Amino acid sequence: MGVLRWLALFFLLCLTCGSVHAERRVALLIGNSAYKSVPPLANPVNDAALVGGMFTKAGFDVVDTKLDLGVAEMRKALREFGAKARDADVAVIYYAGHGIELDGNNYLVPTDATLETDADVFDEAFPLDRVLFAIEPAKQLRLVILDACRDNPFVKTMKRTLASRSLGRGLAKIDLTTPNTMIAFAAKAGSTASDGDSKNSPFSTALVERLPTPGLDLRKAFGFVRDDVLKNTGYKQEPYVYGSLGGDDIPLVPAAKLGPATSSTSLALMLRDYQLAEQIGSREIWTAFLIQYPDGLYATLAKGHLDSLTSEAQPAKSAPSVELSAPAKFGREALVRDIKKELQRVGCYAGAIDDEWPTAKPSAEKFLKAAKIAKKYEEPGPDLLDIIQGQAGRVCLPTCSIREIESGGKCVAKTCGAGMTLSNDGSCEGRDKPAATAGGVDRESADVGKQRAGNLGLGDATKESYAVMGQGTIKTGQTATFTARNGRKMTCVGGNNTGTVARRCSWNEP
């Protein structure tokens, strides 16, 4: 997927290199990992290099990547970048490292900061307003991306000079007054972001996957970033975007210029369909896309996806007939089939793999409830498929019979303790024992009852009682009289289900 996206960037750059007037785009990337007063962070330097590579491949005129900056170096980097932003149409600052919130204001922390007291924040850290000041001269777009919402170790040891001064968890929400400015947080206000278990953080990984999509508006791109990070962190981290942009689409990478007869509406529809096909990713949906859009850059990219899937697939049977005039309907049917396959994989669906959504909807609701995801889907959607695919193993427990229990995702036969036996209703019952003299039923009457029951061919009274009154119908210590299958009366004193107190019955006198 990544190779095809960078291939798309190559073609776009070739298409736009002859333009008489091109936007000037500049970016500054700061990655702070080697903190001196607190444990170092593993990923920020890797994240800054990764995102910087994305801006370079996207054709930015200036891409400055700075790593492990102290307070003096960070001040110099912001000052120099501010000068470059004066002649720019688009200016972007990406920061990965520690950040801190103090009294509702956000600060970025250099690697040599000690922050022994809350007052040190004003001298040793940089307010977010200073970062915004550096990009303010840009004419069309000012973008700040902060992967700085990590759990902050400075807060644990910092002394407060005022008891009323607040130190927040994560970064604080902001109110922007500058137009055409956007700020993206790796995690929403008041929450922390994950540094990740791999080389890069979940946020930076999603950024380089989504932002370079040709023609994709930044607001929508960050929406996809949000969905990816939520899925990859088990819905624990939710990125958030602040700011106000105009009504026109603002992509990081411009879409390919089509012929003069192609309207902006047609291009928007094609881009929307391409994004949907990319999310579903099946051979059928890429085929339907190429039928609808046979020419152009997106058709070339779609053919690349289709060729990749075909080379990986086993020899296929002849393709079923497709209603070519309805690609949207065809895409929905393929989506439902993929959802059913995934629901079956996680143990929530056992029916046929077809395109009928009504038979999948109850299983989808069962999955969402078992996975503790507070969402509801009246219709199938690509994000539902993404959520199910994000589950590594079984989610729904199997439905077992009355004489079985669930164990390790499978149904196994119930077992009872010593002196107990499994009844037809799935409960454990005590085996027949001689009646005790305690509890108001003497041994003599019990023996007489057994003799009479034997004469009737029905066994002893206690055994016969279970044929007409199941386990648990008589409470412990409760006395009950009822009629046996032969019409004779018996009296029983109830026991419990654990077998520590057995039911005791005797035949009544004629």
Summary of the structure (lengths in Angstrom):
residues: 510
radius of gyration: 34.7
end to end distance: 86.7
largest distance: 114.3
contacts: 1556
relative contact order: 0.07
helix: 37%
strand: 16%
